[in-house]
Amino acid sequence: MINNIVTGIKNATGDYVNILSATNTVSVDLYRSLIKKAIDTKSDIVVSNFVEVKNKDEKFINNLMFVPLSQKNDNEVFETYFLQEGLNDTWNFIDNKIFSRSVCLNAVEQLKKDKKILNVNNYISLLFLLFKLSKRLNKVDNDILFYSLEYNMKNKNNAESEVEDLIVTLDFIETCLKDEKLLDKYNDTLQHWRDLYYQKYKDQVQKELLKKLNSNPQAVYEDDYYTIVKTGWNDCYENIKRKICSKKIKCVSFDIFDT
C-alpha cells in the first residue's frame, strides 16, 4: 500500500530516497552512481535502466526501454513520465530511481489529502506527484535494477482488486490535473493511460467495473498489438565490478576491444 511507502518516506533521514521491493536487487554500484549523478547535477530524480530476471540464468533487457536520456528540467521532467502513457517500465517502476527527500515529503503532503489513495496497492499516483514536483531529472546508464519476474508475477493481486485500485488512482490524477487547470492540456494523455489499462484487463473483470475505469475507451487493440523485443543481458561488466569490490581479489585483468 502507498501508506507503507508514505510511512517510510516520513521516517527517512537522508537527502535522497529509494523505494526497493524486497524481491528486487540492484547492481553493485547502483546507489553510488545514482547519488553521485544527483549531487553533481543537482537533480531531484535520477533513474537507471532495469533487467528482467526470470531465474538465476535467464536475464533480459527490454530493448526499446533502454532509452538514452539527456537532462530534463522543469515541466520536461513531468512530461518525460506522463507522456509515455504507461508503456515504458523504465518510468513505471519506482525501484530504479532515487528521489530528493524534500520532493518526496511534498508528494506525501498531497497524498495525505485523499485517504482513499493511501490504501491502493500501486504507486502510480506517487510517481505522478514526484515527477510533477521535481525540477530536474537525470539518468545513469551502466548500473541496473534487477526486477524479479517470477516473484512479481506470483504475488500480483487479483484482477478485480487491481482495477479498483486503478480507478482510484486515475481519478486522483484527473483531480490533480483539474485543480492545476491542466486537464485540458493532458486529457488525451490521461485517456491513453485509461485505454492501456482497459486493454490489459478487458477480458479479466466484469464490464461494469471496466466502465468505471474507462467509460469511453478510445484506442483498444488486439492482445498481440504490443510487442516487446528482448535481448539476453550480458553481465560481464557487472562481474568485473564485483571482482574489483572483492576483498579476496588483489588484481583484476580484462581486455578492451576498440570497435
N, C-alpha and C positions, 0 to 999 in steps of 0.2 A: 504494500500500500504506500501511496505517496506520503501518508502521515509518518511512516517509519523513516523515510528519507528526510522529511522536514525535521524530525527529532534529531537525526544525525547532523544535519547542517547547523542547527541551533547550538549543538554541543561542540562543534568543530572549533579549533583554536588556531589553525594555520592560516596562511594567506590564500591558499588555494584548496579546492575541494575536488575529490574524485569519488565517484559512486561506483563501486565494483561489486558485481554479483559474486556470491561465494563460489560458484562453479566455474567462473571465467578466470583466466590468468593473463599475465602480461609478460612481454619480453623483458629481458634482464635490465635494460637501460631505459625503459619507457618513462618512468616518472622523472628521472633526472632530465631527460630530453624535453619533456613537456614543460617542466618548471623553468628550465633554462630559457626555452623559447618564450615563455610567458614573461619572464623578467626582462630579457633582452629587448623585447618588442612592446612591453607594457600592454600585453593582451589580456582581455577578460576571459577568453576561451581559447584553448589550444586543443586540437584534435589530432588523432593518429589514424592510420589505417587499421584494418582488422583482418584476421584469418579465421576461417571457419574450421573447427576441429570436429571431425566425425568420430575418430578414435585416435589412439596413440600414433598410428602410422599413416593416417589419412587427414591431411590438412590442405585446405584450398583457399585461394583468393577469388573473389568475385571481380573479374577483370574490369568491368565498367564502373565499379565502385571505388577503385583505386584512383581517385581523382586528384590531379595536381591542383594546388590552391595557392594563389598569391594572397597577400594580406588583404583583409576586408575591414572596412571602417564604417561606423555609424549604421545607417539603415541597410547597408550591404550585408552586414552580419545577419540581421534578421531574415533578409530575403534569400541568403545562401541556404538557410534551413527551410524556410516556409515554401519557397517556390519549387523545391524538389518534390513537393506533393506526396511525401511519404514513400517514395520509390527507392531511395538510396540509404542503405543501412549505415553508411559512414556517418550520416547525420541523424538517423533514427535511434542508434544506440546511445546510451548515456555513459557506458563504461569506458569508452575510448577517448574521454575528454577530461580536462581539468577546467574548473571554473573559478573565477575570482570569488572569494568568500563574500565580499561586500555585495556582489551581484546576486549571489545565492540568497543572502539574507533579504534583499529587496524582493526577490521572487517569492520567498516564503511568506512575507507580509501580504502579498497579493493573493496567494493561495489560501491563506487563513480566512479571507473574507467569504469564502464559499465552502461550507462544511461538507457538501457532497463530493467535491473534487478531492478532498483529503482521503477519501475512502476507496478511490479507484485503484486498480491493480496495473495501471500502465503509467508511464512518466511523460506522456506526450505533452500534457499541459505544462509541466515543469520545464521541459526543453523549450517549448514555445516561449515562456516567460524569460528564460535565461538568454535565449538568442535575442529576444525583443529588447532586453535591458542592457545588453552588452554593447560596448563601443568599438571593440577591436577583436578580430579573430585571426588566428594563425594555425599552421599545421606542421607537424613533423612527419617525415616520410619513411624513416628507416627503423622505426620501432613500432611494436604491434600489440594490439589486444587479441588474445586467443579466445574466441567465442565458442563455447561448448554446445554444439548442435544437439547431441544426444540428450543431455540433461534438460536443455531448454525446451525441446520438443516433448519430453516426458512430463514436464511439470507445468505445461500450459493449463490455464483454466478451461472450463467447458465453454463452448462457443457462445452460448446464451449469456453467460456472465461477462465474457469479453465484449460482446456487443453492447450490453447495458453500460459497461464502463466507457466504451467509445462514445455512446450517446451523451453521457455526462461530460466527457472530455471535449468533444467537438462543440457542444452547446456553450461550454465555458469559454472556449476560444472565440466563438462567434460573439459572445457578450463582451469580451475584452476588446475585440476589434470595433464593435459598435460603440463602446464607451470612449474609445480614442478617435472616433469618427474616421475609421479606416476600413469599415466593412465594404463600402462601395468599391474601394481600390482592390481589395483582396477577396471579394466574394466568390469570384470564379475559381480562384485557387483553393479556397476552402471547400467549394463544391467538388473539386477534383479529389481532395482528401476523402470526402464522403463517398465519392464514386469508387475509390480504391478499396475502401473497407466494405462497401456494399458488395463489390465483386468478390472479395475474399470470403464473405460469409453467406452469400445468396443461396447456397444450397445446404446450409447448416442450421439455420434458425427459421422460425416462423415469419411469415410475411408481415404480420402486424408489428413485430419488433424491428424488422428491416425498415419499415416505413418511418419509424421514429429516428432511425439512424440517418436515413436519406429518403425524404418524402418525394423527391423528384430526380431520380438518377439520370445523369446526362450522358455519361460515356461508360458503358458497361460492356465488356468484351467476352469472348470465349475464354475458357480456362487456360488455354495454351497461348494466349495473346502475348503475355510477358515471358521472355526467355532470359535466363541468367547464364552467362558464359563463365565457366570456372576453370582455373588452372591450378595444378598442384603447387603447393608452396615449397620453395627451396629454402631450407633452414640453415644453410651453410654459414651465412653471415651471423645468425644468432648463435650457432655453435662456437664460432670463433670468439665472439664476445664472452660467452660463458667460460671458455678456456682462459681467456685473459683475466677474468674475475676470480678464477680458482686460485686459492692459496697453495694448492698442491703442485701447480704448474709454474715453472720459472720462465719458460720461453715458449712463445707461440710463433710458428712459421707458416706462412701461406703464400700462394702465388697470386700475382696480379697480372691480368691479361689486358693489354691496351687494345680495345676494339674500335 
